[in-house]
């Protein structure tokens, strides 16, 4: 069953919904928000951001985040799927001129 969760982006305070079957990066894009990204598969780390609140999961065994970074709250939105409401600190997020 697909669930939907609220995602809040700091420091802007923007919010959007993300489903449990879509990576946070793609959910942001669908909401007209551009997050830093490049490879979209967890290797380049361009999208690395801090998650102060919420639960996520990965569908790949070990994305490009170290054990210590994971423990501290760092995630890769390109391959992170929400499991609860999530807050992300993404200072370089921007609003897209048009939705994809």
C-alpha positions in Angstrom: 0.0 0.0 0.0 1.4 3.4 -1.0 1.3 6.0 1.8 1.8 9.7 1.4 3.8 11.9 3.8 4.5 15.6 4.2 8.0 16.8 3.5 9.2 20.2 4.8 12.3 21.9 3.3 14.4 24.1 5.5 15.3 27.0 5.6 12.6 28.0 3.1 9.7 26.3 4.9 8.3 24.9 1.7 6.2 21.7 1.9 5.2 19.0 -0.5 3.8 15.5 -0.4 5.8 12.4 -1.2 4.6 8.9 -1.6 6.3 5.9 0.0 7.1 4.5 -3.5 8.9 7.5 -4.9 12.3 8.9 -4.0 12.2 12.3 -2.2 14.1 14.0 -5.1 11.5 13.0 -7.6 8.6 14.0 -5.3 10.2 17.4 -4.9 10.5 17.8 -8.7 6.9 16.8 -9.1 6.0 19.6 -6.7 8.0 22.2 -8.6 11.0 22.2 -6.3 14.6 21.7 -7.6 17.0 20.0 -5.2 20.7 19.7 -6.0 21.3 16.5 -7.9 23.4 14.8 -10.5 23.6 11.0 -10.8 20.3 10.2 -9.1 21.6 6.8 -8.0 23.4 7.5 -4.7 27.0 7.7 -5.9 27.8 11.4 -6.6 26.5 12.8 -3.3 25.4 16.1 -5.0 22.1 15.8 -3.3 23.5 15.0 0.2 21.4 16.9 2.8 20.6 16.8 6.5 17.4 15.2 7.8 16.6 16.6 11.3 13.3 14.8 11.5 11.5 11.8 10.0 12.2 8.3 8.8 13.4 7.2 5.4 14.6 3.9 3.8 16.8 3.0 0.9 16.1 0.4 -1.7 19.8 0.0 -2.6 22.0 -1.8 -0.1 24.5 1.0 0.6 24.1 4.4 -1.0 27.0 6.9 -0.9 26.5 7.8 2.7 28.9 6.6 5.4 27.7 4.8 8.5 28.6 7.9 10.6 26.8 10.2 8.2 23.7 8.1 8.4 23.8 8.0 12.2 24.1 11.9 12.2 21.1 12.3 9.9 22.6 12.8 6.5 20.7 11.3 3.5 20.6 11.2 -0.3 17.1 12.3 -1.4 17.8 10.8 -4.9 17.4 7.3 -3.5 15.6 7.9 -0.1 12.0 6.9 0.3 9.9 8.4 3.1 8.4 6.3 5.8 7.0 9.2 7.9 6.7 12.9 7.6 10.2 14.3 6.9 12.1 17.5 7.4 15.1 18.2 5.2 17.6 21.0 5.5 18.4 21.9 1.8 19.7 25.5 1.7 20.2 25.4 -2.1 16.6 24.2 -3.0 14.8 26.4 -5.5 11.4 26.7 -7.1 11.2 25.5 -10.6 9.9 27.9 -13.2 7.7 25.2 -14.5 6.8 21.7 -13.3 8.3 18.8 -15.2 
